[in-house]
């Protein structure tokens, strides 16, 4: 696959920057699995990629820190299918989704306070509950 990987925000990663390697998949599969290399591993160097603008590189490095190697590379493996082309497209799709999700701006949370009506209802419910429990107590003996 020679087409570039579009990760959104007008950023495309040329296929020459994505290193592909193939290996044997694990699991059951008989003789076929023992002789074909269908697992696909994609390796993209986020830290040193010339196609990423500095702002986007910084965001990816920060938000994907737990997924990156010590050298700043993103590794994606796919071995779900028994065919190499399907695994390759699956790995490319996952890489695109992971990087696009990391670039989505997260909404800033705005602090809110309960309104006057909510406070009034809460206090009224507390008072009602208190009175209900007070009625369950035995009456005090007075002389």
Phi and psi in radians as a Rosetta constraint file:
Dihedral C 1 N 2 CA 2 C 2 CIRCULARHARMONIC -1.735 0.35
Dihedral N 2 CA 2 C 2 N 3 CIRCULARHARMONIC -0.071 0.35
Dihedral C 2 N 3 CA 3 C 3 CIRCULARHARMONIC -1.329 0.35
Dihedral N 3 CA 3 C 3 N 4 CIRCULARHARMONIC 2.568 0.35
Dihedral C 3 N 4 CA 4 C 4 CIRCULARHARMONIC -1.200 0.35
Dihedral N 4 CA 4 C 4 N 5 CIRCULARHARMONIC 2.770 0.35
Dihedral C 4 N 5 CA 5 C 5 CIRCULARHARMONIC -1.678 0.35
Dihedral N 5 CA 5 C 5 N 6 CIRCULARHARMONIC 1.994 0.35
Dihedral C 5 N 6 CA 6 C 6 CIRCULARHARMONIC -1.523 0.35
Dihedral N 6 CA 6 C 6 N 7 CIRCULARHARMONIC 2.036 0.35
Dihedral C 6 N 7 CA 7 C 7 CIRCULARHARMONIC -1.839 0.35
Dihedral N 7 CA 7 C 7 N 8 CIRCULARHARMONIC 0.159 0.35
Dihedral C 7 N 8 CA 8 C 8 CIRCULARHARMONIC 1.656 0.35
Dihedral N 8 CA 8 C 8 N 9 CIRCULARHARMONIC 2.988 0.35
Dihedral C 8 N 9 CA 9 C 9 CIRCULARHARMONIC 1.003 0.35
Dihedral N 9 CA 9 C 9 N 10 CIRCULARHARMONIC 0.466 0.35
Dihedral C 9 N 10 CA 10 C 10 CIRCULARHARMONIC 1.281 0.35
Dihedral N 10 CA 10 C 10 N 11 CIRCULARHARMONIC 0.269 0.35
Dihedral C 10 N 11 CA 11 C 11 CIRCULARHARMONIC -1.825 0.35
Dihedral N 11 CA 11 C 11 N 12 CIRCULARHARMONIC 2.219 0.35
Dihedral C 11 N 12 CA 12 C 12 CIRCULARHARMONIC -2.152 0.35
Dihedral N 12 CA 12 C 12 N 13 CIRCULARHARMONIC 2.425 0.35
Dihedral C 12 N 13 CA 13 C 13 CIRCULARHARMONIC -1.818 0.35
Dihedral N 13 CA 13 C 13 N 14 CIRCULARHARMONIC 2.077 0.35
Dihedral C 13 N 14 CA 14 C 14 CIRCULARHARMONIC -1.102 0.35
Dihedral N 14 CA 14 C 14 N 15 CIRCULARHARMONIC 2.554 0.35
Dihedral C 14 N 15 CA 15 C 15 CIRCULARHARMONIC -1.116 0.35
Dihedral N 15 CA 15 C 15 N 16 CIRCULARHARMONIC -0.349 0.35
Dihedral C 15 N 16 CA 16 C 16 CIRCULARHARMONIC -1.195 0.35
Dihedral N 16 CA 16 C 16 N 17 CIRCULARHARMONIC -0.361 0.35
Dihedral C 16 N 17 CA 17 C 17 CIRCULARHARMONIC -1.551 0.35
Dihedral N 17 CA 17 C 17 N 18 CIRCULARHARMONIC -0.182 0.35
Dihedral C 17 N 18 CA 18 C 18 CIRCULARHARMONIC -1.763 0.35
Dihedral N 18 CA 18 C 18 N 19 CIRCULARHARMONIC 2.027 0.35
Dihedral C 18 N 19 CA 19 C 19 CIRCULARHARMONIC -1.548 0.35
Dihedral N 19 CA 19 C 19 N 20 CIRCULARHARMONIC 2.221 0.35
Dihedral C 19 N 20 CA 20 C 20 CIRCULARHARMONIC -1.898 0.35
Dihedral N 20 CA 20 C 20 N 21 CIRCULARHARMONIC 2.420 0.35
Dihedral C 20 N 21 CA 21 C 21 CIRCULARHARMONIC -2.395 0.35
Dihedral N 21 CA 21 C 21 N 22 CIRCULARHARMONIC 2.678 0.35
Dihedral C 21 N 22 CA 22 C 22 CIRCULARHARMONIC -2.182 0.35
Dihedral N 22 CA 22 C 22 N 23 CIRCULARHARMONIC 2.501 0.35
Dihedral C 22 N 23 CA 23 C 23 CIRCULARHARMONIC -2.571 0.35
Dihedral N 23 CA 23 C 23 N 24 CIRCULARHARMONIC 3.043 0.35
Dihedral C 23 N 24 CA 24 C 24 CIRCULARHARMONIC -1.369 0.35
Dihedral N 24 CA 24 C 24 N 25 CIRCULARHARMONIC 2.368 0.35
Dihedral C 24 N 25 CA 25 C 25 CIRCULARHARMONIC -1.359 0.35
Dihedral N 25 CA 25 C 25 N 26 CIRCULARHARMONIC 2.626 0.35
Dihedral C 25 N 26 CA 26 C 26 CIRCULARHARMONIC -1.554 0.35
Dihedral N 26 CA 26 C 26 N 27 CIRCULARHARMONIC -3.101 0.35
Dihedral C 26 N 27 CA 27 C 27 CIRCULARHARMONIC 1.548 0.35
Dihedral N 27 CA 27 C 27 N 28 CIRCULARHARMONIC -3.131 0.35
Dihedral C 27 N 28 CA 28 C 28 CIRCULARHARMONIC -1.212 0.35
Dihedral N 28 CA 28 C 28 N 29 CIRCULARHARMONIC 2.780 0.35
Dihedral C 28 N 29 CA 29 C 29 CIRCULARHARMONIC 2.835 0.35
Dihedral N 29 CA 29 C 29 N 30 CIRCULARHARMONIC 0.009 0.35
Dihedral C 29 N 30 CA 30 C 30 CIRCULARHARMONIC 1.254 0.35
Dihedral N 30 CA 30 C 30 N 31 CIRCULARHARMONIC -2.651 0.35
Dihedral C 30 N 31 CA 31 C 31 CIRCULARHARMONIC -1.159 0.35
Dihedral N 31 CA 31 C 31 N 32 CIRCULARHARMONIC -0.536 0.35
Dihedral C 31 N 32 CA 32 C 32 CIRCULARHARMONIC -1.020 0.35
Dihedral N 32 CA 32 C 32 N 33 CIRCULARHARMONIC -0.773 0.35
Dihedral C 32 N 33 CA 33 C 33 CIRCULARHARMONIC -1.222 0.35
Dihedral N 33 CA 33 C 33 N 34 CIRCULARHARMONIC -0.400 0.35
Dihedral C 33 N 34 CA 34 C 34 CIRCULARHARMONIC -1.415 0.35
Dihedral N 34 CA 34 C 34 N 35 CIRCULARHARMONIC -0.218 0.35
Dihedral C 34 N 35 CA 35 C 35 CIRCULARHARMONIC -2.153 0.35
Dihedral N 35 CA 35 C 35 N 36 CIRCULARHARMONIC -0.108 0.35
Dihedral C 35 N 36 CA 36 C 36 CIRCULARHARMONIC -2.030 0.35
Dihedral N 36 CA 36 C 36 N 37 CIRCULARHARMONIC 2.542 0.35
Dihedral C 36 N 37 CA 37 C 37 CIRCULARHARMONIC -1.818 0.35
Dihedral N 37 CA 37 C 37 N 38 CIRCULARHARMONIC 1.597 0.35
Dihedral C 37 N 38 CA 38 C 38 CIRCULARHARMONIC -1.807 0.35
Dihedral N 38 CA 38 C 38 N 39 CIRCULARHARMONIC -0.302 0.35
Dihedral C 38 N 39 CA 39 C 39 CIRCULARHARMONIC -1.228 0.35
Dihedral N 39 CA 39 C 39 N 40 CIRCULARHARMONIC 2.343 0.35
Dihedral C 39 N 40 CA 40 C 40 CIRCULARHARMONIC -1.971 0.35
Dihedral N 40 CA 40 C 40 N 41 CIRCULARHARMONIC 2.319 0.35
Dihedral C 40 N 41 CA 41 C 41 CIRCULARHARMONIC -2.145 0.35
Dihedral N 41 CA 41 C 41 N 42 CIRCULARHARMONIC 2.107 0.35
Dihedral C 41 N 42 CA 42 C 42 CIRCULARHARMONIC -1.763 0.35
Dihedral N 42 CA 42 C 42 N 43 CIRCULARHARMONIC 2.415 0.35
Dihedral C 42 N 43 CA 43 C 43 CIRCULARHARMONIC -2.260 0.35
Dihedral N 43 CA 43 C 43 N 44 CIRCULARHARMONIC 2.123 0.35
Dihedral C 43 N 44 CA 44 C 44 CIRCULARHARMONIC -2.200 0.35
Dihedral N 44 CA 44 C 44 N 45 CIRCULARHARMONIC 2.211 0.35
Dihedral C 44 N 45 CA 45 C 45 CIRCULARHARMONIC -1.504 0.35
Dihedral N 45 CA 45 C 45 N 46 CIRCULARHARMONIC 1.629 0.35
Dihedral C 45 N 46 CA 46 C 46 CIRCULARHARMONIC -1.158 0.35
Dihedral N 46 CA 46 C 46 N 47 CIRCULARHARMONIC -0.714 0.35
Dihedral C 46 N 47 CA 47 C 47 CIRCULARHARMONIC -1.153 0.35
Dihedral N 47 CA 47 C 47 N 48 CIRCULARHARMONIC -0.556 0.35
Dihedral C 47 N 48 CA 48 C 48 CIRCULARHARMONIC -2.092 0.35
Dihedral N 48 CA 48 C 48 N 49 CIRCULARHARMONIC 0.310 0.35
Dihedral C 48 N 49 CA 49 C 49 CIRCULARHARMONIC -1.302 0.35
Dihedral N 49 CA 49 C 49 N 50 CIRCULARHARMONIC 2.191 0.35
Dihedral C 49 N 50 CA 50 C 50 CIRCULARHARMONIC -1.317 0.35
Dihedral N 50 CA 50 C 50 N 51 CIRCULARHARMONIC -0.265 0.35
Dihedral C 50 N 51 CA 51 C 51 CIRCULARHARMONIC -1.515 0.35
Dihedral N 51 CA 51 C 51 N 52 CIRCULARHARMONIC -0.138 0.35
Dihedral C 51 N 52 CA 52 C 52 CIRCULARHARMONIC -1.673 0.35
Dihedral N 52 CA 52 C 52 N 53 CIRCULARHARMONIC 2.241 0.35
Dihedral C 52 N 53 CA 53 C 53 CIRCULARHARMONIC -1.109 0.35
Dihedral N 53 CA 53 C 53 N 54 CIRCULARHARMONIC 2.654 0.35
Dihedral C 53 N 54 CA 54 C 54 CIRCULARHARMONIC -1.008 0.35
Dihedral N 54 CA 54 C 54 N 55 CIRCULARHARMONIC -0.695 0.35
Dihedral C 54 N 55 CA 55 C 55 CIRCULARHARMONIC -1.100 0.35
Dihedral N 55 CA 55 C 55 N 56 CIRCULARHARMONIC -0.761 0.35
Dihedral C 55 N 56 CA 56 C 56 CIRCULARHARMONIC -1.253 0.35
Dihedral N 56 CA 56 C 56 N 57 CIRCULARHARMONIC -0.669 0.35
Dihedral C 56 N 57 CA 57 C 57 CIRCULARHARMONIC -1.037 0.35
Dihedral N 57 CA 57 C 57 N 58 CIRCULARHARMONIC -0.777 0.35
Dihedral C 57 N 58 CA 58 C 58 CIRCULARHARMONIC -1.090 0.35
Dihedral N 58 CA 58 C 58 N 59 CIRCULARHARMONIC -0.742 0.35
Dihedral C 58 N 59 CA 59 C 59 CIRCULARHARMONIC -1.095 0.35
Dihedral N 59 CA 59 C 59 N 60 CIRCULARHARMONIC -0.799 0.35
Dihedral C 59 N 60 CA 60 C 60 CIRCULARHARMONIC -1.113 0.35
Dihedral N 60 CA 60 C 60 N 61 CIRCULARHARMONIC -0.740 0.35
Dihedral C 60 N 61 CA 61 C 61 CIRCULARHARMONIC -1.106 0.35
Dihedral N 61 CA 61 C 61 N 62 CIRCULARHARMONIC -0.659 0.35
Dihedral C 61 N 62 CA 62 C 62 CIRCULARHARMONIC -1.274 0.35
Dihedral N 62 CA 62 C 62 N 63 CIRCULARHARMONIC -0.854 0.35
Dihedral C 62 N 63 CA 63 C 63 CIRCULARHARMONIC -1.409 0.35
Dihedral N 63 CA 63 C 63 N 64 CIRCULARHARMONIC -0.378 0.35
Dihedral C 63 N 64 CA 64 C 64 CIRCULARHARMONIC -1.851 0.35
Dihedral N 64 CA 64 C 64 N 65 CIRCULARHARMONIC 0.304 0.35
Dihedral C 64 N 65 CA 65 C 65 CIRCULARHARMONIC -0.941 0.35
Dihedral N 65 CA 65 C 65 N 66 CIRCULARHARMONIC -0.673 0.35
Dihedral C 65 N 66 CA 66 C 66 CIRCULARHARMONIC -1.299 0.35
Dihedral N 66 CA 66 C 66 N 67 CIRCULARHARMONIC -0.291 0.35
Dihedral C 66 N 67 CA 67 C 67 CIRCULARHARMONIC -1.717 0.35
Dihedral N 67 CA 67 C 67 N 68 CIRCULARHARMONIC -0.195 0.35
Dihedral C 67 N 68 CA 68 C 68 CIRCULARHARMONIC -1.583 0.35
Dihedral N 68 CA 68 C 68 N 69 CIRCULARHARMONIC 2.675 0.35
Dihedral C 68 N 69 CA 69 C 69 CIRCULARHARMONIC -1.320 0.35
Dihedral N 69 CA 69 C 69 N 70 CIRCULARHARMONIC 3.079 0.35
Dihedral C 69 N 70 CA 70 C 70 CIRCULARHARMONIC -1.107 0.35
Dihedral N 70 CA 70 C 70 N 71 CIRCULARHARMONIC -0.444 0.35
Dihedral C 70 N 71 CA 71 C 71 CIRCULARHARMONIC -1.538 0.35
Dihedral N 71 CA 71 C 71 N 72 CIRCULARHARMONIC 0.024 0.35
Dihedral C 71 N 72 CA 72 C 72 CIRCULARHARMONIC 1.454 0.35
Dihedral N 72 CA 72 C 72 N 73 CIRCULARHARMONIC 0.519 0.35
Dihedral C 72 N 73 CA 73 C 73 CIRCULARHARMONIC -1.846 0.35
Dihedral N 73 CA 73 C 73 N 74 CIRCULARHARMONIC 2.456 0.35
Dihedral C 73 N 74 CA 74 C 74 CIRCULARHARMONIC -1.696 0.35
Dihedral N 74 CA 74 C 74 N 75 CIRCULARHARMONIC 2.189 0.35
Dihedral C 74 N 75 CA 75 C 75 CIRCULARHARMONIC -1.958 0.35
Dihedral N 75 CA 75 C 75 N 76 CIRCULARHARMONIC 2.280 0.35
Dihedral C 75 N 76 CA 76 C 76 CIRCULARHARMONIC -2.270 0.35
Dihedral N 76 CA 76 C 76 N 77 CIRCULARHARMONIC 2.230 0.35
Dihedral C 76 N 77 CA 77 C 77 CIRCULARHARMONIC -2.062 0.35
Dihedral N 77 CA 77 C 77 N 78 CIRCULARHARMONIC 2.583 0.35
Dihedral C 77 N 78 CA 78 C 78 CIRCULARHARMONIC -2.484 0.35
Dihedral N 78 CA 78 C 78 N 79 CIRCULARHARMONIC 2.191 0.35
Dihedral C 78 N 79 CA 79 C 79 CIRCULARHARMONIC -2.471 0.35
Dihedral N 79 CA 79 C 79 N 80 CIRCULARHARMONIC 0.499 0.35
Dihedral C 79 N 80 CA 80 C 80 CIRCULARHARMONIC -1.206 0.35
Dihedral N 80 CA 80 C 80 N 81 CIRCULARHARMONIC -0.671 0.35
Dihedral C 80 N 81 CA 81 C 81 CIRCULARHARMONIC -1.719 0.35
Dihedral N 81 CA 81 C 81 N 82 CIRCULARHARMONIC 2.871 0.35
Dihedral C 81 N 82 CA 82 C 82 CIRCULARHARMONIC -1.600 0.35
Dihedral N 82 CA 82 C 82 N 83 CIRCULARHARMONIC 0.017 0.35
Dihedral C 82 N 83 CA 83 C 83 CIRCULARHARMONIC -2.075 0.35
Dihedral N 83 CA 83 C 83 N 84 CIRCULARHARMONIC 2.395 0.35
Dihedral C 83 N 84 CA 84 C 84 CIRCULARHARMONIC -1.056 0.35
Dihedral N 84 CA 84 C 84 N 85 CIRCULARHARMONIC -0.804 0.35
Dihedral C 84 N 85 CA 85 C 85 CIRCULARHARMONIC -1.068 0.35
Dihedral N 85 CA 85 C 85 N 86 CIRCULARHARMONIC -0.647 0.35
Dihedral C 85 N 86 CA 86 C 86 CIRCULARHARMONIC -1.170 0.35
Dihedral N 86 CA 86 C 86 N 87 CIRCULARHARMONIC -0.726 0.35
Dihedral C 86 N 87 CA 87 C 87 CIRCULARHARMONIC -1.150 0.35
Dihedral N 87 CA 87 C 87 N 88 CIRCULARHARMONIC -0.623 0.35
Dihedral C 87 N 88 CA 88 C 88 CIRCULARHARMONIC -1.130 0.35
Dihedral N 88 CA 88 C 88 N 89 CIRCULARHARMONIC -0.800 0.35
Dihedral C 88 N 89 CA 89 C 89 CIRCULARHARMONIC -1.186 0.35
Dihedral N 89 CA 89 C 89 N 90 CIRCULARHARMONIC -0.588 0.35
Dihedral C 89 N 90 CA 90 C 90 CIRCULARHARMONIC -1.124 0.35
Dihedral N 90 CA 90 C 90 N 91 CIRCULARHARMONIC -0.770 0.35
Dihedral C 90 N 91 CA 91 C 91 CIRCULARHARMONIC -1.151 0.35
Dihedral N 91 CA 91 C 91 N 92 CIRCULARHARMONIC -0.734 0.35
Dihedral C 91 N 92 CA 92 C 92 CIRCULARHARMONIC -1.101 0.35
Dihedral N 92 CA 92 C 92 N 93 CIRCULARHARMONIC -0.711 0.35
Dihedral C 92 N 93 CA 93 C 93 CIRCULARHARMONIC -1.089 0.35
Dihedral N 93 CA 93 C 93 N 94 CIRCULARHARMONIC -0.783 0.35
Dihedral C 93 N 94 CA 94 C 94 CIRCULARHARMONIC -1.144 0.35
Dihedral N 94 CA 94 C 94 N 95 CIRCULARHARMONIC -0.691 0.35
Dihedral C 94 N 95 CA 95 C 95 CIRCULARHARMONIC -1.096 0.35
Dihedral N 95 CA 95 C 95 N 96 CIRCULARHARMONIC -0.767 0.35
Dihedral C 95 N 96 CA 96 C 96 CIRCULARHARMONIC -1.059 0.35
Dihedral N 96 CA 96 C 96 N 97 CIRCULARHARMONIC -0.798 0.35
Dihedral C 96 N 97 CA 97 C 97 CIRCULARHARMONIC -1.119 0.35
Dihedral N 97 CA 97 C 97 N 98 CIRCULARHARMONIC -0.753 0.35
Dihedral C 97 N 98 CA 98 C 98 CIRCULARHARMONIC -1.119 0.35
Dihedral N 98 CA 98 C 98 N 99 CIRCULARHARMONIC -0.788 0.35
Dihedral C 98 N 99 CA 99 C 99 CIRCULARHARMONIC -1.244 0.35
Dihedral N 99 CA 99 C 99 N 100 CIRCULARHARMONIC -0.669 0.35
Dihedral C 99 N 100 CA 100 C 100 CIRCULARHARMONIC -1.148 0.35
Dihedral N 100 CA 100 C 100 N 101 CIRCULARHARMONIC -0.695 0.35
Dihedral C 100 N 101 CA 101 C 101 CIRCULARHARMONIC -1.132 0.35
Dihedral N 101 CA 101 C 101 N 102 CIRCULARHARMONIC -0.586 0.35
Dihedral C 101 N 102 CA 102 C 102 CIRCULARHARMONIC -1.241 0.35
Dihedral N 102 CA 102 C 102 N 103 CIRCULARHARMONIC -0.389 0.35
Dihedral C 102 N 103 CA 103 C 103 CIRCULARHARMONIC -1.588 0.35
Dihedral N 103 CA 103 C 103 N 104 CIRCULARHARMONIC -0.139 0.35
Dihedral C 103 N 104 CA 104 C 104 CIRCULARHARMONIC -1.228 0.35
Dihedral N 104 CA 104 C 104 N 105 CIRCULARHARMONIC 2.265 0.35
Dihedral C 104 N 105 CA 105 C 105 CIRCULARHARMONIC -1.257 0.35
Dihedral N 105 CA 105 C 105 N 106 CIRCULARHARMONIC 2.282 0.35
Dihedral C 105 N 106 CA 106 C 106 CIRCULARHARMONIC -1.528 0.35
Dihedral N 106 CA 106 C 106 N 107 CIRCULARHARMONIC 2.400 0.35
Dihedral C 106 N 107 CA 107 C 107 CIRCULARHARMONIC -1.157 0.35
Dihedral N 107 CA 107 C 107 N 108 CIRCULARHARMONIC 2.462 0.35
Dihedral C 107 N 108 CA 108 C 108 CIRCULARHARMONIC -1.448 0.35
Dihedral N 108 CA 108 C 108 N 109 CIRCULARHARMONIC 2.315 0.35
Dihedral C 108 N 109 CA 109 C 109 CIRCULARHARMONIC -1.363 0.35
Dihedral N 109 CA 109 C 109 N 110 CIRCULARHARMONIC 2.317 0.35
Dihedral C 109 N 110 CA 110 C 110 CIRCULARHARMONIC -1.741 0.35
Dihedral N 110 CA 110 C 110 N 111 CIRCULARHARMONIC 2.323 0.35
Dihedral C 110 N 111 CA 111 C 111 CIRCULARHARMONIC -1.221 0.35
Dihedral N 111 CA 111 C 111 N 112 CIRCULARHARMONIC 2.436 0.35
Dihedral C 111 N 112 CA 112 C 112 CIRCULARHARMONIC -2.259 0.35
Dihedral N 112 CA 112 C 112 N 113 CIRCULARHARMONIC 2.775 0.35
Dihedral C 112 N 113 CA 113 C 113 CIRCULARHARMONIC -2.198 0.35
Dihedral N 113 CA 113 C 113 N 114 CIRCULARHARMONIC 2.663 0.35
Dihedral C 113 N 114 CA 114 C 114 CIRCULARHARMONIC -1.189 0.35
Dihedral N 114 CA 114 C 114 N 115 CIRCULARHARMONIC 2.530 0.35
Dihedral C 114 N 115 CA 115 C 115 CIRCULARHARMONIC -1.317 0.35
Dihedral N 115 CA 115 C 115 N 116 CIRCULARHARMONIC 3.019 0.35
Dihedral C 115 N 116 CA 116 C 116 CIRCULARHARMONIC -1.090 0.35
Dihedral N 116 CA 116 C 116 N 117 CIRCULARHARMONIC -0.722 0.35
Dihedral C 116 N 117 CA 117 C 117 CIRCULARHARMONIC -1.086 0.35
Dihedral N 117 CA 117 C 117 N 118 CIRCULARHARMONIC -0.714 0.35
Dihedral C 117 N 118 CA 118 C 118 CIRCULARHARMONIC -1.139 0.35
Dihedral N 118 CA 118 C 118 N 119 CIRCULARHARMONIC -0.705 0.35
Dihedral C 118 N 119 CA 119 C 119 CIRCULARHARMONIC -1.114 0.35
Dihedral N 119 CA 119 C 119 N 120 CIRCULARHARMONIC -0.776 0.35
Dihedral C 119 N 120 CA 120 C 120 CIRCULARHARMONIC -1.075 0.35
Dihedral N 120 CA 120 C 120 N 121 CIRCULARHARMONIC -0.780 0.35
Dihedral C 120 N 121 CA 121 C 121 CIRCULARHARMONIC -1.130 0.35
Dihedral N 121 CA 121 C 121 N 122 CIRCULARHARMONIC -0.709 0.35
Dihedral C 121 N 122 CA 122 C 122 CIRCULARHARMONIC -1.087 0.35
Dihedral N 122 CA 122 C 122 N 123 CIRCULARHARMONIC -0.800 0.35
Dihedral C 122 N 123 CA 123 C 123 CIRCULARHARMONIC -1.159 0.35
Dihedral N 123 CA 123 C 123 N 124 CIRCULARHARMONIC -0.648 0.35
Dihedral C 123 N 124 CA 124 C 124 CIRCULARHARMONIC -1.140 0.35
Dihedral N 124 CA 124 C 124 N 125 CIRCULARHARMONIC -0.718 0.35
Dihedral C 124 N 125 CA 125 C 125 CIRCULARHARMONIC -1.129 0.35
Dihedral N 125 CA 125 C 125 N 126 CIRCULARHARMONIC -0.688 0.35
Dihedral C 125 N 126 CA 126 C 126 CIRCULARHARMONIC -1.103 0.35
Dihedral N 126 CA 126 C 126 N 127 CIRCULARHARMONIC -0.738 0.35
Dihedral C 126 N 127 CA 127 C 127 CIRCULARHARMONIC -1.139 0.35
Dihedral N 127 CA 127 C 127 N 128 CIRCULARHARMONIC -0.726 0.35
Dihedral C 127 N 128 CA 128 C 128 CIRCULARHARMONIC -1.105 0.35
Dihedral N 128 CA 128 C 128 N 129 CIRCULARHARMONIC -0.765 0.35
Dihedral C 128 N 129 CA 129 C 129 CIRCULARHARMONIC -1.108 0.35
Dihedral N 129 CA 129 C 129 N 130 CIRCULARHARMONIC -0.716 0.35
Dihedral C 129 N 130 CA 130 C 130 CIRCULARHARMONIC -1.108 0.35
Dihedral N 130 CA 130 C 130 N 131 CIRCULARHARMONIC -0.749 0.35
Dihedral C 130 N 131 CA 131 C 131 CIRCULARHARMONIC -1.149 0.35
Dihedral N 131 CA 131 C 131 N 132 CIRCULARHARMONIC -0.675 0.35
Dihedral C 131 N 132 CA 132 C 132 CIRCULARHARMONIC -1.082 0.35
Dihedral N 132 CA 132 C 132 N 133 CIRCULARHARMONIC -0.766 0.35
Dihedral C 132 N 133 CA 133 C 133 CIRCULARHARMONIC -1.248 0.35
Dihedral N 133 CA 133 C 133 N 134 CIRCULARHARMONIC -0.586 0.35
Dihedral C 133 N 134 CA 134 C 134 CIRCULARHARMONIC -1.138 0.35
Dihedral N 134 CA 134 C 134 N 135 CIRCULARHARMONIC -0.559 0.35
Dihedral C 134 N 135 CA 135 C 135 CIRCULARHARMONIC -1.230 0.35
Dihedral N 135 CA 135 C 135 N 136 CIRCULARHARMONIC -0.365 0.35
Dihedral C 135 N 136 CA 136 C 136 CIRCULARHARMONIC -1.398 0.35
Dihedral N 136 CA 136 C 136 N 137 CIRCULARHARMONIC -0.316 0.35
Dihedral C 136 N 137 CA 137 C 137 CIRCULARHARMONIC -1.267 0.35
Dihedral N 137 CA 137 C 137 N 138 CIRCULARHARMONIC 2.670 0.35
Dihedral C 137 N 138 CA 138 C 138 CIRCULARHARMONIC -1.241 0.35
Dihedral N 138 CA 138 C 138 N 139 CIRCULARHARMONIC 2.509 0.35
Dihedral C 138 N 139 CA 139 C 139 CIRCULARHARMONIC -1.130 0.35
Dihedral N 139 CA 139 C 139 N 140 CIRCULARHARMONIC 2.588 0.35
Dihedral C 139 N 140 CA 140 C 140 CIRCULARHARMONIC -1.337 0.35
Dihedral N 140 CA 140 C 140 N 141 CIRCULARHARMONIC 2.434 0.35
Dihedral C 140 N 141 CA 141 C 141 CIRCULARHARMONIC -1.479 0.35
Dihedral N 141 CA 141 C 141 N 142 CIRCULARHARMONIC 2.119 0.35
Dihedral C 141 N 142 CA 142 C 142 CIRCULARHARMONIC -2.077 0.35
Dihedral N 142 CA 142 C 142 N 143 CIRCULARHARMONIC 2.550 0.35
